[in-house]
Amino acid sequence: MGQGRRARWGRFAVHVLRGQAQVDFVPSAVTGAVFTVGLFVAGWHYGLYGLLGTAVGTATAQLLGVARGRVAAGLEGFNACLVAVGCAVGLGPGHLSTALLAAAGCAVVTVVAAATATVLRTWGLPPLTLPFCLTASAMTLAAPGFSKVWHHGEGPAALARAAEGPAALGLRDAAHGFFANIAQVFLVPQWYVGLIFLAGIFAADRLAGAMACAGSAVGILTAWALGAPAERIADGSMGYNAVLVAMALCGALLAADRWSLGFAVVGAAAATVLGPALSALFAPAGGRAFTWPFVLTTLVFLASVPALPRLRRTQEAVEARDATGAALPG
């Protein structure tokens, strides 16, 4: 009896760690453990929020009877992880109201994920981090209206401003931005945390690691070419969506070849340009676009694939779509 209970808890822990890893399309408990370490390095609050948020999302999915395969692969945990960390970053981690709101959001996002998967099934598209974007955007937009939730003074957050600051990009800024782009996928800016995350990705999948690097480089080059402030490039806020798009369009959702590589590079550049536009749109929430640029860019590019014969879905994505109506990697 005791051994059986320990085994169930052990399996649940593995599912949670895979949920952490699925933020970057990697269904690996080892990578999830590395990501957890990275979040704790960014701040113990963020590590705790990420771990418990993923656990709440995974447990909610199990309670609601979601297919065991999806739960085991971590596909029901990564949106909850991002919701929890997003609450900590946006509302301040040291408040009881933030913790309670994060827990509620992690449960709700599981329902939102089921809804978005059902809607997108018509076009054979995966929900990606759309459930997180919908939930987190609603929560942060609503937060200033509740005094027990909002802890940043009166009124909404400052509106997003036009590009300011020098655009000259030094080698140090570029190097920091390269790794910070990967850290910002989890909404944290420290470049050394991004280095930890990248090591976790490479530990599970060298192609995924290579595409994360390619996406980060494309994001930096695109932002620099268009005159983005060096400070925003260095803190990763300009390039993190490019990382996710590159990983999605070459290896995770589309079979890796020279055609999907070119497709991914174009998509990563497009997401980088889309980022400031969506930041301005979400100005009442402090200009935080979350992963909306990644979601919108990737869905548009994936929707075009049936009309582009040189591009092919990965076999894993096709099999998972046929089985559940949603592609495997989120």
C-alpha positions as CSV (number, residue, x, y, z in Angstrom):
1,M,0.0,0.0,0.0
2,G,2.8,2.4,1.0
3,Q,4.9,1.4,-2.0
4,G,2.0,1.9,-4.3
5,R,1.4,5.4,-2.9
6,R,5.0,6.3,-3.3
7,A,5.0,5.1,-6.8
8,R,2.0,7.2,-7.7
9,W,3.7,10.3,-6.2
10,G,6.9,9.5,-8.1
11,R,5.0,9.3,-11.4
12,F,3.2,12.6,-10.5
13,A,6.5,14.3,-9.8
14,V,7.9,13.1,-13.2
15,H,4.7,14.4,-14.9
16,V,5.2,17.8,-13.2
17,L,8.9,18.0,-14.3
18,R,7.9,17.2,-17.8
19,G,5.3,19.9,-17.7
20,Q,8.1,22.4,-16.8
21,A,10.2,21.1,-19.7
22,Q,7.2,21.4,-22.2
23,V,7.4,25.2,-22.0
24,D,10.3,24.6,-24.5
25,F,8.7,21.7,-26.3
26,V,10.9,19.1,-24.5
27,P,9.1,16.2,-22.7
28,S,12.0,15.4,-20.4
29,A,11.9,15.2,-16.6
30,V,15.6,15.8,-16.5
31,T,15.2,19.1,-18.5
32,G,12.3,20.0,-16.2
33,A,14.5,19.5,-13.2
34,V,17.1,21.8,-14.8
35,F,14.5,24.4,-15.5
36,T,13.3,24.2,-11.9
37,V,16.9,24.9,-10.8
38,G,17.0,27.9,-13.2
39,L,13.8,29.4,-11.8
40,F,15.1,29.0,-8.2
41,V,18.3,30.8,-9.3
42,A,16.2,33.6,-10.7
43,G,14.5,33.8,-7.3
44,W,13.2,31.3,-4.9
45,H,9.7,32.7,-5.3
46,Y,9.8,32.0,-9.0
47,G,11.0,28.5,-8.5
48,L,8.3,27.8,-6.0
49,Y,5.5,29.4,-8.1
50,G,6.6,27.5,-11.2
51,L,6.9,24.1,-9.5
52,L,3.6,24.4,-7.5
53,G,1.8,26.0,-10.5
54,T,2.7,23.1,-12.7
55,A,1.6,20.6,-10.0
56,V,-1.8,22.4,-9.7
57,G,-2.3,22.3,-13.5
58,T,-1.3,18.7,-13.7
59,A,-3.5,17.6,-10.8
60,T,-6.5,19.5,-12.2
61,A,-6.1,17.7,-15.5
62,Q,-6.0,14.4,-13.8
63,L,-9.0,15.2,-11.7
64,L,-11.0,16.2,-14.8
65,G,-10.1,13.0,-16.6
66,V,-7.8,14.3,-19.3
67,A,-6.1,11.6,-21.4
68,R,-3.3,9.9,-19.4
69,G,-0.9,10.3,-22.3
70,R,-1.2,14.0,-22.3
71,V,-0.7,14.3,-18.5
72,A,2.2,11.9,-18.6
73,A,3.9,13.9,-21.4
74,G,3.6,17.1,-19.3
75,L,1.2,18.7,-21.8
76,E,-1.2,19.7,-19.1
77,G,1.4,21.5,-16.9
78,F,3.3,24.0,-19.0
79,N,0.6,26.6,-19.4
80,A,-0.1,26.4,-15.6
81,C,3.6,26.9,-15.0
82,L,3.7,30.0,-17.0
83,V,0.5,31.3,-15.4
84,A,2.0,30.9,-11.9
85,V,5.3,32.5,-12.8
86,G,3.4,35.3,-14.7
87,C,1.4,36.1,-11.5
88,A,4.6,36.2,-9.5
89,V,6.3,38.5,-11.9
90,G,3.4,40.8,-12.6
91,L,1.7,41.0,-9.2
92,G,4.6,40.5,-6.8
93,P,5.4,37.1,-5.4
94,G,5.4,38.0,-1.7
95,H,1.6,38.5,-1.3
96,L,-1.0,35.9,-0.2
97,S,-3.4,37.3,-2.8
98,T,-0.9,36.6,-5.6
99,A,-0.5,33.0,-4.4
100,L,-4.2,32.4,-4.2
101,L,-4.8,34.0,-7.6
102,A,-2.0,32.0,-9.2
103,A,-3.5,28.7,-7.8
104,A,-6.9,29.6,-9.2
105,G,-5.4,30.6,-12.5
106,C,-3.5,27.3,-12.8
107,A,-6.7,25.4,-12.4
108,V,-8.7,27.6,-14.8
109,V,-6.0,27.5,-17.5
110,T,-6.6,23.7,-17.7
111,V,-10.2,24.3,-18.7
112,V,-9.0,27.1,-21.1
113,A,-6.6,24.6,-22.6
114,A,-9.3,22.1,-23.3
115,A,-11.5,24.8,-24.9
116,T,-8.7,26.2,-27.1
117,A,-7.8,22.6,-28.2
118,T,-11.4,21.9,-29.1
119,V,-11.7,25.1,-31.2
120,L,-8.4,24.8,-33.0
121,R,-9.0,21.1,-33.7
122,T,-11.1,22.2,-36.7
123,W,-7.9,23.5,-38.4
124,G,-5.6,20.8,-37.1
125,L,-3.7,23.4,-35.1
126,P,-2.1,23.1,-31.6
127,P,-3.1,25.5,-28.7
128,L,0.6,26.1,-27.9
129,T,0.7,28.7,-25.0
130,L,-2.6,30.3,-26.1
131,P,-4.3,29.2,-22.8
132,F,-1.6,30.9,-20.8
133,C,-1.8,34.1,-22.9
134,L,-5.6,34.2,-22.5
135,T,-5.6,33.5,-18.8
136,A,-2.6,35.7,-17.9
137,S,-3.8,38.6,-20.0
138,A,-7.2,38.6,-18.4
139,M,-5.7,38.4,-14.9
140,T,-3.2,41.2,-15.4
141,L,-5.7,43.5,-17.1
142,A,-8.2,43.0,-14.4
143,A,-5.7,43.2,-11.4
144,P,-5.6,47.0,-11.1
145,G,-9.4,47.0,-10.5
146,F,-8.9,45.0,-7.3
147,S,-7.1,46.7,-4.4
148,K,-6.3,43.3,-2.7
149,V,-4.6,42.0,-5.8
150,W,-2.9,45.1,-7.2
151,H,0.2,46.2,-5.2
152,H,1.8,48.7,-7.6
153,G,0.1,51.9,-6.7
154,E,-3.1,53.5,-8.1
155,G,-4.4,53.0,-11.6
156,P,-3.1,50.8,-14.4
157,A,0.5,50.3,-15.2
158,A,2.4,52.8,-17.2
159,L,1.6,52.8,-20.9
160,A,4.1,51.3,-23.2
161,R,6.5,53.9,-24.5
162,A,8.2,54.4,-27.9
163,A,11.7,53.0,-28.3
164,E,14.2,55.1,-26.2
165,G,17.8,54.7,-25.4
166,P,20.9,54.1,-27.5
167,A,20.6,51.5,-30.2
168,A,24.3,50.8,-30.5
169,L,24.7,47.1,-29.5
170,G,27.9,46.1,-27.8
171,L,29.3,42.6,-27.6
172,R,28.4,42.4,-23.9
173,D,24.8,43.4,-24.6
174,A,24.5,40.9,-27.5
175,A,26.0,38.1,-25.4
176,H,23.6,38.8,-22.5
177,G,20.7,39.1,-24.9
178,F,21.5,35.8,-26.5
179,F,20.9,34.0,-23.2
180,A,18.3,36.4,-21.7
181,N,16.1,35.6,-24.7
182,I,15.9,32.0,-23.5
183,A,15.3,33.1,-19.9
184,Q,12.5,35.4,-20.9
185,V,10.5,32.5,-22.1
186,F,9.8,32.0,-18.4
187,L,9.4,35.8,-17.9
188,V,12.7,36.2,-16.1
189,P,15.5,38.4,-17.4
190,Q,18.8,37.1,-16.0
191,W,21.1,36.0,-18.7
192,Y,22.7,33.3,-16.5
193,V,19.3,31.7,-16.0
194,G,18.9,31.5,-19.7
195,L,22.3,29.7,-19.8
196,I,20.9,27.1,-17.4
197,F,17.8,26.7,-19.4
198,L,19.8,26.2,-22.6
199,A,21.9,23.5,-20.9
200,G,18.7,21.8,-19.9
201,I,17.3,21.9,-23.5
202,F,20.6,20.5,-25.0
203,A,20.6,17.8,-22.3
204,A,17.4,16.4,-23.8
205,D,17.5,17.4,-27.5
206,R,20.4,18.8,-29.4
207,L,18.2,19.9,-32.3
208,A,15.9,21.8,-29.9
209,G,18.9,23.4,-28.3
210,A,20.3,24.4,-31.7
211,M,17.0,26.0,-32.8
212,A,16.8,27.8,-29.5
213,C,20.2,29.3,-30.3
214,A,19.2,30.1,-33.9
215,G,15.9,31.8,-32.8
216,S,17.8,33.9,-30.2
217,A,20.3,35.0,-32.8
218,V,17.6,35.9,-35.3
219,G,15.7,37.9,-32.6
220,I,18.8,39.9,-31.7
221,L,19.7,40.6,-35.4
222,T,16.2,41.6,-36.3
223,A,15.8,43.9,-33.3
224,W,19.2,45.5,-33.9
225,A,18.6,46.0,-37.6
226,L,15.4,47.8,-36.8
227,G,17.0,50.1,-34.2
228,A,15.6,48.6,-31.0
229,P,17.2,50.0,-27.8
230,A,20.3,48.0,-26.8
231,E,18.9,47.7,-23.2
232,R,15.8,45.9,-24.4
233,I,17.9,43.5,-26.6
234,A,20.2,42.8,-23.7
235,D,17.3,42.0,-21.2
236,G,15.7,39.5,-23.6
237,S,12.4,41.3,-24.0
238,M,12.8,41.7,-27.7
239,G,13.9,38.1,-28.7
240,Y,12.2,35.5,-26.5
241,N,9.3,34.9,-28.9
242,A,11.8,34.3,-31.7
243,V,13.3,31.5,-29.6
244,L,9.9,29.7,-29.3
245,V,8.9,30.2,-32.9
246,A,12.2,28.8,-34.2
247,M,11.9,25.7,-32.0
248,A,8.3,25.2,-33.0
249,L,8.8,25.6,-36.8
250,C,11.9,23.4,-37.1
251,G,11.9,20.2,-35.1
252,A,9.0,20.4,-32.7
253,L,6.0,20.8,-35.0
254,L,7.6,20.7,-38.5
255,A,10.1,18.1,-39.6
256,A,13.6,19.5,-39.5
257,D,15.1,20.2,-43.0
258,R,16.5,23.2,-44.9
259,W,13.0,24.3,-45.8
260,S,11.6,24.3,-42.3
261,L,14.8,26.0,-41.2
262,G,14.3,28.9,-43.5
263,F,10.6,28.9,-42.6
264,A,11.6,29.1,-38.9
265,V,14.1,32.0,-39.5
266,V,11.4,34.0,-41.2
267,G,8.9,33.2,-38.5
268,A,11.3,34.2,-35.7
269,A,12.0,37.5,-37.4
270,A,8.2,38.1,-37.8
271,A,7.6,37.4,-34.1
272,T,10.3,39.9,-33.1
273,V,8.6,42.6,-35.2
274,L,5.2,41.7,-33.8
275,G,6.4,41.9,-30.2
276,P,6.4,45.7,-29.8
277,A,3.0,46.0,-31.6
278,L,1.4,43.7,-29.1
279,S,3.2,45.3,-26.2
280,A,1.5,48.6,-27.2
281,L,-1.8,46.9,-27.5
282,F,-1.5,45.5,-24.0
283,A,-0.2,48.8,-22.6
284,P,-2.9,48.8,-19.8
285,A,-1.2,45.7,-18.4
286,G,2.2,47.3,-18.4
287,G,3.0,46.5,-22.0
288,R,3.5,42.8,-21.3
289,A,2.7,40.8,-24.3
290,F,3.6,37.4,-22.7
291,T,4.0,34.9,-25.5
292,W,1.2,36.3,-27.8
293,P,3.7,37.1,-30.6
294,F,4.9,33.4,-30.6
295,V,1.4,32.1,-30.5
296,L,0.0,34.3,-33.3
297,T,3.0,33.9,-35.6
298,T,3.3,30.2,-35.1
299,L,-0.4,29.6,-35.7
300,V,-0.4,31.6,-38.9
301,F,2.7,29.9,-40.2
302,L,1.3,26.4,-39.3
303,A,-2.0,27.2,-41.0
304,S,-0.1,27.8,-44.2
305,V,1.6,24.4,-44.2
306,P,-1.1,22.4,-46.1
307,A,-0.6,24.8,-49.0
308,L,3.2,24.5,-48.9
309,P,4.2,21.0,-50.0
310,R,7.8,21.3,-49.1
311,L,7.0,21.6,-45.4
312,R,6.0,18.5,-43.4
313,R,4.5,18.1,-39.9
314,T,6.6,16.0,-37.5
315,Q,5.3,12.4,-37.2
316,E,4.8,12.9,-33.4
317,A,2.7,16.0,-34.1
318,V,0.6,14.2,-36.7
319,E,0.0,11.1,-34.5
320,A,-0.9,13.2,-31.5
321,R,-3.3,15.5,-33.5
322,D,-5.0,12.4,-34.9
323,A,-5.4,11.0,-31.4
324,T,-6.4,14.0,-29.4
325,G,-7.1,16.8,-31.8
326,A,-4.0,18.8,-30.6
327,A,-0.4,18.5,-31.6
328,L,1.9,16.9,-29.1
329,P,4.2,19.7,-28.1
330,G,1.6,21.9,-26.6
